[in-house]
Amino acid sequence: MKNRMSYFAIMLFILAMISAGTSFAQDAKVPGGNERMPLSTEMRNGKLVFESENGDYRWWFDSRLQVDMAMFFENKNPMSNGALFRRLTFAMKTVMHKNWEGEFDFDLGEDVSVDPQTSLRDMWIQYTVPDVNLSFRVGNFKDPYGMERLNSSRLLTFLERSTITNALTLGRRIGASVRYWNDWMQVTGAIMGHEPGTRIDKGQKDEAFNTTIRASFAPINKIGEALHIGVAGSYKIPELLADVPTNGIEISARTEQYVFDPKHLHTDVIKDVNYYNRYAAEFVYIYGPLYFQSEFLGTSIYRWYGKQTVNLKGGYAMAAYMLTGENRFYYVDEGEVGPVEAPKNWYGAIELAARYSVTDLNDLAAGVHGGQNNQLMLGINYYPNTNIKIQFNYSMVNLDQYATRKGNLYGDDDFSFIQMRFQASM
């Protein structure tokens, strides 16, 4: 709590200094010379934006508050109903000298640890080559694998991403990437290292890494209609983690909710891993208020000493429809789906959505019993305006006998739950 309050105090101090700046600006000394440029201030899509007259400099804040609550039914294993702050993020995004960009983003949301819970999110510097559509990025950002993972949590159609996405994608890592795009496609390549807070020294061994490439194509890309086809592949060697043996990996996932933390799906430690390959296929179609998205993700884990290769896989398909007629934006340069446009009606926008996902972390022939989950998720989203979103989900979960969290839970625990989120994007 003290750690979190200190960050709030810093943020309040920064805002106080900005508001008081006019009273002592003549006495402030900013290092680097006397370069000055007038700024304009305006609201853009619900965000406070500061921009220079020539457009070479821009600063804006991107904060997020998500309050979640959930209740579980028909479960064999005791599951905790409750509520939590899912995300409490503060970010500052910048454009500097026209072709340079940077982002500083951290999260104060609740975790399950009693340790300080501040986590680093996007922390990166990027340079875009003028008139070439080629950018280079270094810092902490998402590994370019898994379209659902790459999409911002602010824009998720359901409260949580699909189980297979949570199982096989890596999220944010320290690394470097390069991206090229044009009017109908993009391709991104990256070399990624460790997740912040997990770096350790095991006998002076080199840090683990992965290489990833993702390409997407948009043969249809216009306002109101978009077609996206994407593929991704990744090579990775095992992490060096304090709680996992050398050359071992664990793969686990929750059942598309976060209030109850224990992960039913868990492979336990897969030992003697040489390397593993991940692969993915993506499909998106947007036609006015209709939005369809599907992915298939898999991994093949290659082991030493002639041990059998482990194959894990899964996928999902989802559809959403804006009852009030709004359209979703699509960004071809990132190969990602953007936000819903501003509500057309005074009372806001309403959306119905459904998703079915299959996650198979079993490879019985290879001796891996991580469990399988077939899950249906239904949702209603209400957008009063561009800053507020209220979500309601109902889900039915079908787990097999191996979904026991390494033997600590009962298998075949088929249950349902409801969950709700109040989100403010500031």
Summary of the structure (lengths in Angstrom):
residues: 426
radius of gyration: 22.6
end to end distance: 22.9
largest distance: 73.4
contacts: 1331
relative contact order: 0.14
helix: 10%
strand: 52%
